[in-house]
Amino acid sequence: GSGFGMAGGGDVQGLQAPLIGTPTKPRKNALGAAVKSVVPILEWLPSYPWKRCFLADISGGLTLGCILMGQSLAHADLCKVRLISGPYSCIMPPIMYAVFGTSIHASVGTGALVSLLTGEQLIKLGDDIEYRSHAGAILTLEVGVILVVMGVCRLAFLVRFLSRPALSGFITASSLLIIFSQLANMIGLPPWASKGGFIGILVHHRNEFHHFNSVTTLMSAVGFAFLANAKRLKQIPGLRKIADFKELFAMMVTLFIAKHYNSTVEDEEKKIIVVGHMPTGLPSFSVPVGTDDLDLAKQLLPGAALVAIVVFLCSFAGAKKFAMRDGYQIRPFNELIALGVANAVGSFNGAVPTQIGLSRMSIAHMCGVKSQLGANIIVGITIAAITQALSGYLYSIPKCILCCIIVNAAGHLAEFPEAAKLLRLAMDSQYTWKSRSEFFVWIVGFLGTLYFGAFLGMVIAVVFSLFLILHQVVNPEITELGFHPDKVQDKLAPCGRKYRVRQWMNIARENVVTEEGILVCRLEGPLFYANVESLQEWLDEREVAHEEQTGDTYKGIILSAAAIPFMDTTATATLEEMITHYRERNILFFCANTFGQTGRLIANKLESSMSTILATEELKEKLRQCSAVDDFVSLIVEHHQSSRLPLCRSGSSMWNFTNGEFSYNSGGYWLAGPPTE
């Protein structure tokens, strides 16, 4: 029967690659096959090898559940909602993802970047945390619906308009925003003194710093140092588990410290700020949107669209990374549906938007998780059990420790090495401006996010990426080509005659010369209505410059279409007009190295126009045999010889015609394609 994904970090036998929609044997029931392609749990769960994999999934799921419990509380604080909304967000969403998702190691839950975006939207709604929590559930529902619609309409390609440099700049700046937003709580500033965040206090309210709490600051420093260096404990026998559960361990230890310290201090301002009362038990199931919430839903919709894009971008990138590492398949359609349903169902429990966590995926991989059962279903059950049993005992968890957890995670998001790599590329003059401009894309995404915030920063990054795409399409790279006299390849034709084919390259290269009287150029990218005029203007500029330098016009122009994958009817119509225009001035225009759709269009639409100017029927017949640049060079030279025009000279060589045959340097070498019998 069909299998499902095989986890890494352990036995690579047992579970098979989840080729969703590609069954391992023919199915007679087409409807059943279609349902299983949308709901892959129906495909892999019946054949799940319980004896071999269940214990590994139980162990990995319990580990992930305990880790996610601590992270979700911290992320809820970043979302500006009730802290209990964090664990609520990690019960149903992971289970629903396991039903529809295709990534084995995907650990669905809250995440720092998505929480930052969510908090930025909800903080605008005022100081009532209950109202913000209600709005957060509405936002989560909208995120889920948008993702499902994107999946059904196959709109995953839309997120590709956000380039990698723009996304990297956005994520790096967002990590700094996350860190700055937590510093005020880490030094123990009271809520009324921490309005506007750490940067706002630093710039506008410096006098508020004297309200800092020294005990809280010390606890934050020690707690952050522990979290940042906990991985070193894995090298010490007996302390590995502490490193694996560092967030939970830090919360439990500081809970007892804060509870004891606060009981001995009477001054409220000197006490360690704790999370306070949290509801006990599991979340209720209720519709998040009522008739009175329609205006609020409309207000949140633009932010929900942005959050949905970030959820898919971050989630799919991580899932694809591990799928490629372990050799199984994931599909954008299934991931969009899975993430959408997970968020939509979670909103009925008061959840905040959830995503696939890259760091948790790494943990799942290292723990030997074998399937979605361990990565998500058992995780959801674990979170539900902890919430039911212990939520009432979390009153004294210090808020500063939750901030330390967020700051430690945010530090791993920054991608300054990516900026350094792009800077080195930008400073390398051998690349075109298109490649070198990616550093400035990173800067725009970074500074835009840092100055305007995550929401506007993402919008700026997307708009700037689209602008660059349009600019590059409208202004394609056009290169004049020449050849190196010492790099001429000798080949043997079937008839036994020798001929030479030259390698055409950018004239900017050393010792490259051009063909006298003939312009050879290459356009890189599609040629269509938006950029065909750029080609026309470039050719006009070259023609004017050639006339000024030599006092003569070109005898021929050859456009190499080797890098033109697509051409539309507007481009072919414009090229036809250009051919007619050049013909009136006795200039031949040809397209060489055509292929695919481009070649068919040129053959059907332009060949007759290109052949009209040729002097003899024999040359017109030869045109149909021409393909490479050298073929057309010989055709142009032969045409002008037949028209009794001056011979073309290339470098120190003369094109000679002997008995109607075309040779190079009179050495018995044919320049263009091999001669016929």
N, C-alpha and C positions, 0 to 999 in steps of 0.2 A: 504494500500500500504506500501512499504518499507519505513523506516524512515532513519534518520541520527543522528549524534551525539547530545547528550544533554549536554549543558554547565553546569558547576557547579556554585555555588555561587548564585543560584536563584531558580526559579521554576523548579522542576525536572520533570514536566510533559510536554507533547508536543512533542518534538523531541525525536526520538527513537535512540537506539545505532546503529552506522554505521557498521552493520555486512556486510562488503564489500564482495561480492561473496557468501553471504549466505542469499538469499532472504527470506522474511517472508511468501511468498506463491509461489507455483510452477509457473514457467513461460513456456509458450508454445514456445516462441521465444528464442531459445538457443543463436542465434547470438546477439540479443538485450541484453540478460543477460550477455554475455561475454563482450560486449562493456561497459555496465554499471559497471561491476566489475573493469574495467580499468579506466573509467571516472565516478567516483562516483557522480559528480555533477548532472548527468542525473538521478541519483537515488533519491537524496534528494531534489533538488530544486523544482520539480513539486509539492511536497507535503509540501512545506515550509509554516508554519502557519504565514502569514504576520501580521495579527492583533495582535497576542500574542507576537511575537519575534522581529519584525522589529525595533521597537523603541529602544529596548535593544541593538540590533546589530548596529544601527546608532550611539548611544551614545558611545558604546565601541570602534567602528571603528574610530570615530573622535578622541577619546582620544589616541588610539594607533598610529594614523597617526601623531598627533602633537608630541608625544614622539619620534617616529621613525625619524621624520624630523631632530630633533636636534642630535640624535645619529648618523644618517647616515652621516652628515657633519663631525663629529669627526672621524668616522670610515674611511671615505675617506682619511682624512689626514694621518691616520695610514697605509693605503694602498699605500701611496706615489703617489696618482693620483690626478687629479683635484677634488676639493671639490664637484663640481656639480655632479660628478659621484656617490656620496653617495645617494642623492635623486633619481637620475636616476635608481639606483639599487632597489628602493623600490616602483616602479610603476607597471611594468609588472610582476616581479617575484611573488609578493603576489597573484596577480590575477590568474596566471597560477597554482600556488599551490592549490588554491581553486578549480580548475577544476579537478585536479588529486589526491589531498591529502585526507587523512582520519582523520586527527587530527582536532578537533573543535577549540581548543585554540591556535593552532600553528600560531605564528606571524612571517612571513617570512620577512627577511630584512638583513641588514648588522650586523656583530657581531665582537666583539673585537678579539677573538682568531683567527678566519678565516682571519680577516683583518691583523693581525700581520704576519701570514704565507704568505699572499699575498704580503704585503709590503716587506718582506724579499726576495721574489723572484724578485720583480720589481725593487728594489733599485740597483740591480746588473746591470741594463741596462743603467745606466748613470743619468745625471742631467736633461735631457729634460723631463719635466713633461707631455708634450703632447704625447711624444713617450711612456712613461710609462703608460699613460692612455689608449693608443691604445693597448699596450701589455696586459694591465689588462683586456680589453674586450676579447682578444684572450684566455687568461687564463681562464676566466669565461666560454667561449664556451667549452673549453676542459673539464673543471670540469663538466659541464652539460652533455656532451656526455659520459664521463666516468660513471657518475651516472646512466644514462639511460641504458648503456650497462650492468652495474652491476645488474640493475633491471630486464632486459630482460633475462639475463643468470642466475638469481637467485643466485647472488654472495654475498648476504648480510652476509653470514656466514664468509666471509674473514675478516671482521673487528673484529670478536671475538678473533682473535689471539692476539690482543692487550689487555693484561690483565687490570683489573681495577686498580691495584696499579701502573702499568706503565703509564696508561693514567692519573691518578691522579698526579703523579710526573711531567709529561709533562705539564699538565695544570697549576699546581702551579708555576713551573719555568717560563712558558710563561706569567703568570700574572705579575711576577716580571720584565720580559723583557719589557712588555708593559709599566709598570710604569717607568722603567729606561729610556725608549726611549722618554718619554714625559717631563721629568724633565728639560731638557735644554730649551725647549720652555716655560716652566712654569716660569722660572726665567728671561726670556726675552733676552737670548743670541741671537745675530744676526745670520742669516743663515750661514754666512761664519765662524762663531766661534763655531757653534754647530755640526760640522761634526764629525761623529763617535758616537754621542749620549752622554748621561751624564756620563756613566762609562768610555768611551774612553777619555773624557775630564778630568775626575777625575784622571785617571791613567797616561795619556800621555801629557795632555795639561792644567795643573793646572793654568797656567798664563792667560787662557782665561776667568776665572771667574770674572775678574775685569770688563768685558764688560756687566755684568748682569744689568737688568733694574729694579730699585727699585719699580717703579709704577706697572710694570707688575708682579713682585714678590708679591706685596701686593694684587693685584687683584686676582692672582692665589690662594693665601692663603685664602682670604675671599670667593672666589668662591668655592673652594674645601670644605671648612668648611660648606658652605650652602648646597652643594649637599650631603655631608655625613650625615648631620643632618636634611635634609628636611622632612624625614618621621615623625619627631616629630611634625611638623606643622599640621598633620592630627588630632591631639588631640585638636587643637584650632579652635573653630567655625569660619567659614568664610575664613580660610586659607588652607582648604583641597585641593582646586584646585591648589594652588601654589605647594603643595607637589606632586600632580599627574603630573604636567607639569614642574617639577623643571628644566629640561634641557632647555626647551624652554624659561622659565622665566629668567634663568641665562643669556642666550644668548641675549635676548631682552634688559635687563637692562644694561648689559655691553656694548652692541652695542652703546647705547646712551652715556654712560660714555666715551668710547674710542673715539667716534666721536667728542665729545666736547673737550676732553683733547688734542687729536692730532691737533685740529684746533688752539690751543693756544700755541703749541710748534713748534719751527722752526727747531731745531736740529733733524735730522732724526733718529739718534741713540737713542734718548731719547723718541721717540714716541712708543706707544703700537703697536706691530705688529698685523695687521688685515688680514683677509682672502683675501681681494682685490677683483678685478673684477670677477664676475661670469656670465656665459651666461644666458640670459633670455629665458623664454619659455620652452616648452616641448622638450624632446630629439628627434632627427631624427632617422629614422629606416634605418640601413645600415648593410651590411654584414661585420663582424669584420675582416675576414681573406681574404686577396687578394693573388694574385700569388706571390707577392714579400715578403709575410710574412711566407712562408713555413719553412724557416730556424729558424725564431723566434718561430714559433709554436712548432717545434721539441725541441728547447732549453727549452721551458716552460713546456713541457709535464711531466717530472718527478715531478716537483713542483705541477702541476695540479692534478696528481694522489694522492699526499699527501693531498692537500687541499680537494679533493673530499672525502677522507676517514674521515677527521676531520669534514667536513660538515655533513656527514651522522651520524657519531658517536654522535656528540653533539646534532644534531636535533632529532634523533630517541630516544635518552635517555630521553630528555625532553618531547617529545610527548608521549612516553610510560608511563612516570610518571603520567601525567595528565589523560591519558586514563584509567589507573588502578584506579586512585582516583575517577573518575566519572563513571566508569563502562561501557565504550564503547571500541570498538575494533579498533586497527590500524594494518596495515600489512606492513612488510618491503618492499614488492614488490611495493605497491602503493606509499610509502614514497620515495623510490629511484627514481621512475618514476617522481613523482611530483617535487622533488628537482632538478632532472636533467633537466626536461623541463623548470622549473622556471629559472635556471641559463642559459640554452641555449638561451631561448627567451630574457632574460635580456641582454645578450651580444650584441644583435643587437641594443640596446639603449646605449651601452657604459658602462654597469653595471660592478661592481666588484662582486666576489662570495658572495652569500647570503646563509643564514642558518635560522633555527628556533631559535629565541632568548628565552632562558629560563626565563629571567626576564620579558620580554614582555608577555610570556604565563601566568605568575602569574598575571600580570595586567589585561589581558583579562579575566582570571578566576574571579578576584575580581570585574571587571566591569560588570559581568553578560553576557558576549558575548555568544550567543546561537548557532552560526554556523560559518562555513568558510566565510559566507557573511560578518559578522561583523569583524572577525579576520583578513581577508585578502582583500576581494574585496573592501570594503569601505575604508580600509587603503590605498590601491593603488590609489583610486580615490582622497582621501584627500591629499596624497603626490603630486599627479599631479596638484591639484588645488593650493596648496601652492607654488609649483615650478613655475607654470605659473604666479601667481600673485605677488609673493614676492621675487623671486630669485635675481632680480635686486637691491633689498634694503638690501642685506646681506653683502654688501661690508665691513662694519665697524665692523663685529663680530670679537672680539679678538681671535687670535689663542690660547692664553693661556687658554681661557675658554673651547675651544674644547678639549684641553689636559686634563683639569680638569674633564670633562665628561668621557673621556677614563679611566683616573686613578681611578675615583670613581667606574666605572663598573669593572675594572680589579681587584680591591681589593676584590670583591665578588667571583672571580674565584678561589682564593687560597684555597687549601684544606689541610692546616696544621693539622687540627684535624684528618684527615684520616691517616696522617703520625704518629701521636701520638698513634692512635689505633693500627696500624701495629707494632709500636715499642713495645707496651705492649705485643702483641702477640709473637713477636720475643724473648722477654725475658722470656716467659713462657715455662719452660722445659717440660711440659706435652704434648706439641704438637710436631709433627715430623718436621724435617728440611724443608719439602716441604711447610708446612704452615708458618713456621717461616721465610722462605726466602723471603716472599712477601715484607717485609720492605726494603730489599736490592734492590728489583725490583723498588720500589718507589724511592730509592736514586739514582739508575742508571738513571731512567727517568728524575729525577729532575736535577742532576748535569750535565748529558749529554746535556740537553736542555739549562741550564744556561751557560755552557761553549761554546758549539758548535753552539748554536742558535736553533730556533724552528724547522727548517727543519731537520738538522742532529740529533737533539735531539729526534724527533719523530722516525726517522729511527733507532737510537740506541735503543729506547724503544721497538720498534717492534722486532728487531733482538734479543734483550735480552729475550723478552717474548717467542719467538719461541725457543730459545736455552734452556730455562727452561722447556718448554713443551717436547722437544725431550729428555732432560736429565731425566725428570721424567718418561717418557714412557720407555726409555731404562733401567732405574734403578728403577723398581717398588718397592713398599714397601712390604717386605716379613717378616712375623712375626711368630715366633715359639709360638705355643699354648700349654696351659696346663689347668688344672682345679682346682677349689677350693674344697678341700675335704668336706667342710661344706656346699657347695651349690650344692648338688645333689638332683634333683627333683624326687619324687616318683610318679609314674603313674600306672594306672590300665589298663591292657589289656582286650580286649573283652572276653577272655577266663577265666578271673577272677584272673590270676596271676599278681603279682606286678613286675614292672621293674623300673629301674632307668636310667635317662638321665642326663648326666653331661653338665654343661655350659662351653664351651671351650673359653678361653680368653688369652690375651697376658701374657706371663710368667713374664713380668716385674711387673705385679700387685702383691700386697702383699699376701703372703700365697698361691700362686699358685704353684702347683707341676706338673711335667710332667709324662707321662706314661712311665714306665721303659722299655727300649728297643724299644720304638716306637716313631718316630718323627712325630709330627703333626704340620703343618704349613699352613699359609694363605697368598695368594698373592692378593694384592689390585690393580685392574685395568685390562685392556685387556692383554691377553697372546698371543703374536704373534711373527713373525720372528725377530723383533727388540729387544725383551727382554727375549726370552725363554732361551738363553744362560746364562743370569743373574740368572735365577732360578736354572739352572744346576750347576753353580759355587757356589751358596749359599748352595745348598744341599751337594756338595762335601766338602765344608768347614765345615759344621756341622758334616758330617760323620767322617772326620779326627779328629775333636775336640772330638767327642764322643769316638772314638777308643783310643785316647790318655788318656782320663779321666777314662774309664772303662776297657780298654783292650779287648773289645768285639765290634762286629758290631751291627748295628740296625737289629731288626727282621722285621720291617716294617716301611714304610713311607706313611703318608696320607696327601695329598694336599687338603685343603678345597677350593673349587671353588665358595664359596658363594659370593665373591667379584670379580669374573671374568665374566664380561658381554659378552666378545667376545673372541673367540679363532680361529686362522686360521690353515690352513693345515700344515704349517711349524711347528707350535707349536705341533700339534698332532703327526707329524712324529718324532719330537725330543723326545716327551714324550714316544713314542713307543720304540725308541732306548734306552731310559733310563730304561724302564721297562725290556727290554731284558738284559741290563747290570746288573741291580739289581738282576734279576732272576738267573743269573750265580753265584751270591754270596749268594743265598738263602734269599734274601731280598724282601719282598712283597711291591709293590707300588700301591696305590689306589687313586682315586679322589673322594672326598665326597662333598655333598651339591651342586651338579650340578643342573643347571636349563637352560631352553631355548635352544638357539643354542649351547651353551657350553655343555649342557647335552646330546644333540643329537649327537654331534661330538664324545664325549667320549664313548657313548653307541655303536655307529656304528664303530668307528675306534680303540678303545683301550680296550673294554671289553674282547675280545677274548685273547689279550695279557696278560691282568691282571689275567685272570682265568687259564692260562696255568700252572702256578706254584702250584696251589692249589692241596692238597694231594688227595682229594676224589671228586667224582661226586656230593656228597651231598653239599660240600663246594662251588663247582662251581654254583650249583643251588641257594645257599644262597647269593652268590655274586650278583645275579640279583635282590635280594630283598633289598640289602643294599642301604642306602641313606645317613644317618647322620654319623658323625665321629665315634660315639660310635658303630654303626653297623660294621664298618670296624675294629675297635679295637677288638671287639669280634671275628671277622672272622680271624684276624691275630693270636690271642691267640689260637683259636681252631685249626687253621692250624698247628701251632707248637706243640700243644698237640697231634694231629693226627700223626704228623711226629716223635713223641716221643722225642721232644726236651725239654729242661728244662722249667718248668713253668715260666711265667712272673710274677714278683712281682711289685706292684704299691704301693709306700709308705709302710704302714704296713700291706697291704692287699694281700692275695694270691688269684690268679684266680684258682678256683676249678672246676672240672668236676665230676659230680655225675650221673652215669647211662647215660652218653652221653649228659647230660644237662649242660649248662654253668650258673654259678651263681656267685654272688658277696659277698664275706665274708661268704659264706655258710648260708646267712640269708634268702634264698628263694627269692632273688631279681635278676631279669634278667637285665643284663647291657644294652644291645642294644635294638633294636626295639622289640615290643611286641611279645611274642611267639605265634605260631599258635596253632590251636586246635589239 
